[in-house]
Amino acid sequence: MEQYERVSNYKEYELHVTCIHDRLGWAVDALSVVKGATTLLPHITDPFHVYRTSRAAELAGMDEARHYVDHIMLGHAGNA
């Protein structure tokens, strides 16, 4: 099984996306949203969504993490 992590900055947050590859394709394994030394979103993924490419999985994970950050800014963030 192949695995990699990508890190990106969005607003004042650091987004970490871990993607894995198995026989079915690529999936987002873990997300975390970090601000300073605090991890705000330790893990939220859809383990049943499989993507054809690693880039597609990475973009989906980053979109989900950015969506979470936008909800933090609005005061509506939750781990649902």
Backbone as CSV, one residue per row, in Angstrom:
resi,resn,N_x,N_y,N_z,CA_x,CA_y,CA_z,C_x,C_y,C_z
1,MET,0.844,-1.176,0.000,0.000,0.000,0.000,0.890,1.240,0.000
2,GLU,0.607,2.152,-0.890,1.346,3.397,-1.003,0.633,4.487,-0.201
3,GLN,1.416,5.387,0.400,0.840,6.457,1.212,1.701,7.704,1.070
4,TYR,1.069,8.860,1.072,1.825,10.108,1.102,1.020,11.200,1.782
5,GLU,1.725,12.220,2.244,1.073,13.346,2.915,1.444,14.637,2.199
6,ARG,0.469,15.500,2.037,0.688,16.824,1.466,0.298,17.866,2.510
7,VAL,1.050,18.951,2.534,0.789,20.045,3.473,0.604,21.320,2.657
8,SER,-0.409,22.087,3.023,-0.694,23.343,2.335,-1.145,24.359,3.368
9,ASN,-0.950,25.626,3.072,-1.415,26.690,3.950,-2.691,27.284,3.385
10,TYR,-3.624,27.587,4.272,-4.878,28.222,3.892,-5.262,29.166,5.012
11,LYS,-5.331,30.451,4.674,-5.545,31.501,5.662,-4.446,31.354,6.720
12,GLU,-4.754,31.308,8.008,-3.680,31.138,8.995,-3.553,29.694,9.466
13,TYR,-4.074,28.754,8.694,-4.078,27.349,9.064,-3.154,26.536,8.159
14,GLU,-2.703,25.427,8.681,-1.906,24.478,7.922,-2.778,23.242,7.704
15,LEU,-2.925,22.829,6.465,-3.764,21.684,6.121,-2.873,20.493,5.786
16,HIS,-3.143,19.369,6.421,-2.399,18.136,6.167,-3.374,17.104,5.601
17,VAL,-3.042,16.544,4.466,-3.869,15.515,3.841,-2.999,14.287,3.606
18,THR,-3.455,13.152,4.109,-2.761,11.892,3.880,-3.616,11.042,2.947
19,CYS,-3.012,10.607,1.849,-3.702,9.776,0.868,-3.055,8.396,0.837
20,ILE,-3.880,7.385,0.579,-3.370,6.020,0.476,-3.853,5.404,-0.832
21,HIS,-3.109,4.406,-1.284,-3.452,3.697,-2.514,-3.514,2.210,-2.220
22,ASP,-4.591,1.591,-2.666,-4.692,0.139,-2.577,-5.193,-0.384,-3.913
23,ARG,-5.641,-1.589,-3.958,-6.035,-2.199,-5.235,-7.237,-1.511,-5.882
24,LEU,-8.029,-0.767,-5.101,-9.212,-0.090,-5.636,-8.908,1.295,-6.202
25,GLY,-7.844,1.921,-5.743,-7.483,3.262,-6.187,-7.001,4.103,-5.026
26,TRP,-7.112,5.413,-5.166,-6.639,6.351,-4.163,-7.779,6.807,-3.261
27,ALA,-7.477,7.021,-1.983,-8.464,7.510,-1.028,-7.783,8.472,-0.065
28,VAL,-8.576,9.383,0.495,-8.077,10.270,1.538,-8.144,9.482,2.840
29,ASP,-6.995,9.300,3.466,-6.932,8.505,4.694,-7.120,9.367,5.935
30,ALA,-6.535,10.566,5.936,-6.614,11.420,7.121,-6.449,12.878,6.731
31,LEU,-7.105,13.721,7.488,-6.979,15.174,7.343,-6.659,15.751,8.706
32,SER,-5.910,16.835,8.712,-5.781,17.597,9.948,-5.627,19.065,9.591
33,VAL,-6.245,19.891,10.398,-6.154,21.340,10.269,-5.414,21.808,11.514
34,VAL,-4.293,22.484,11.314,-3.417,22.861,12.420,-3.264,24.380,12.443
35,LYS,-3.343,24.939,13.656,-3.061,26.355,13.856,-2.108,26.451,15.028
36,GLY,-0.894,26.891,14.761,0.130,26.915,15.795,0.459,25.492,16.214
37,ALA,0.325,25.209,17.497,0.599,23.862,18.010,-0.690,23.082,18.256
38,THR,-1.822,23.616,17.802,-3.111,22.985,18.074,-3.669,22.330,16.818
39,THR,-4.004,21.064,16.930,-4.658,20.358,15.835,-6.161,20.470,16.040
40,LEU,-6.825,21.139,15.089,-8.251,21.405,15.216,-9.109,20.303,14.616
41,LEU,-8.608,19.650,13.616,-9.363,18.604,12.941,-8.451,17.386,12.854
42,PRO,-8.490,16.519,13.863,-7.517,15.431,13.891,-7.746,14.359,12.840
43,HIS,-9.000,14.142,12.414,-9.233,13.087,11.434,-10.691,13.117,10.994
44,ILE,-10.907,13.377,9.737,-12.263,13.293,9.192,-12.135,12.929,7.718
45,THR,-12.621,11.776,7.361,-12.499,11.320,5.983,-13.709,10.503,5.586
46,ASP,-13.834,10.288,4.314,-14.849,9.395,3.758,-14.093,8.176,3.241
47,PRO,-13.993,7.117,4.030,-13.141,5.985,3.656,-13.665,5.192,2.455
48,PHE,-14.904,5.468,2.040,-15.474,4.702,0.948,-15.368,5.401,-0.392
49,HIS,-14.850,6.626,-0.408,-14.718,7.346,-1.672,-13.335,7.090,-2.254
50,VAL,-13.306,6.496,-3.432,-12.046,6.136,-4.087,-11.885,7.001,-5.336
51,TYR,-10.672,7.471,-5.559,-10.346,8.327,-6.703,-9.392,7.589,-7.629
52,ARG,-9.411,7.963,-8.889,-8.540,7.309,-9.880,-7.074,7.708,-9.739
53,THR,-6.841,8.962,-9.332,-5.462,9.446,-9.243,-5.158,9.977,-7.848
54,SER,-3.886,10.028,-7.531,-3.467,10.583,-6.244,-3.789,12.069,-6.176
55,ARG,-3.672,12.749,-7.287,-3.959,14.192,-7.321,-5.439,14.461,-7.033
56,ALA,-6.327,13.654,-7.583,-7.762,13.829,-7.331,-8.078,13.628,-5.852
57,ALA,-7.473,12.626,-5.234,-7.680,12.383,-3.803,-7.138,13.543,-2.987
58,GLU,-5.958,14.027,-3.356,-5.353,15.149,-2.637,-6.236,16.392,-2.736
59,LEU,-6.724,16.711,-3.924,-7.575,17.890,-4.105,-8.873,17.765,-3.310
60,ALA,-9.462,16.585,-3.294,-10.694,16.369,-2.522,-10.430,16.570,-1.033
61,GLY,-9.319,16.048,-0.544,-8.963,16.225,0.867,-8.717,17.682,1.218
62,MET,-8.005,18.395,0.343,-7.746,19.819,0.580,-9.049,20.616,0.561
63,ASP,-9.952,20.283,-0.356,-11.248,20.969,-0.402,-12.016,20.774,0.898
64,GLU,-12.013,19.545,1.401,-12.719,19.255,2.657,-12.099,20.021,3.820
65,ALA,-10.765,20.078,3.863,-10.079,20.799,4.940,-10.349,22.307,4.843
66,ARG,-10.338,22.873,3.624,-10.637,24.301,3.457,-12.076,24.605,3.864
67,HIS,-12.984,23.718,3.529,-14.387,23.880,3.919,-14.504,23.930,5.443
68,TYR,-13.771,23.065,6.125,-13.766,23.064,7.591,-13.239,24.397,8.126
69,VAL,-12.141,24.901,7.542,-11.566,26.184,7.979,-12.565,27.314,7.772
70,ASP,-13.247,27.332,6.636,-14.235,28.380,6.379,-15.347,28.355,7.423
71,HIS,-15.728,27.165,7.867,-16.748,27.055,8.906,-16.213,27.509,10.267
72,ILE,-14.928,27.312,10.501,-14.313,27.824,11.735,-14.434,29.346,11.739
73,MET,-14.143,29.967,10.604,-14.186,31.428,10.496,-15.592,31.947,10.740
74,LEU,-16.608,31.172,10.371,-17.994,31.565,10.574,-18.519,31.153,11.947
75,GLY,-17.741,30.356,12.667,-18.137,29.908,13.989,-19.063,28.705,13.971
76,HIS,-19.073,27.946,12.863,-19.970,26.797,12.735,-19.229,25.475,12.647
77,ALA,-17.959,25.439,12.935,-17.179,24.220,12.727,-17.619,23.124,13.670
78,GLY,-17.644,21.944,13.128,-17.961,20.744,13.898,-17.297,19.568,13.243
79,ASN,-17.230,18.477,13.894,-16.567,17.298,13.352,-17.606,16.341,12.805
80,ALA,-18.497,16.822,11.954,-19.546,15.991,11.390,-19.372,15.817,9.907
